[in-house]
Amino acid sequence: MDSISRRELIRRLRKLGFAGPVSGGRHNFMQKGVLKIRIPNPHGSSAISGPLVREILRQAGIERSQWENA
């Protein structure tokens, strides 16, 4: 899985039914029902690495095929 921008991460999570991002403490999070997923803070134009994207998807219970179609 390739790295992506924070904006693209948020766009795809919204297409998959998550709301947000909402500020909460040190990190923003996105929410779908009772499930809250922390997302990385913006750091200029730096991309979110592939391994971190995979971990976020694992925590959210999103299959790779769902992600690729979002």
Secondary structure, DSSP 8 states (H G I E B T S, - for coil): ---B-HHHHHHHHHHTT-EEEEEETTEEEEEETTEEEEE----TT--B-HHHHHHHHHHHT--HHHHHH-
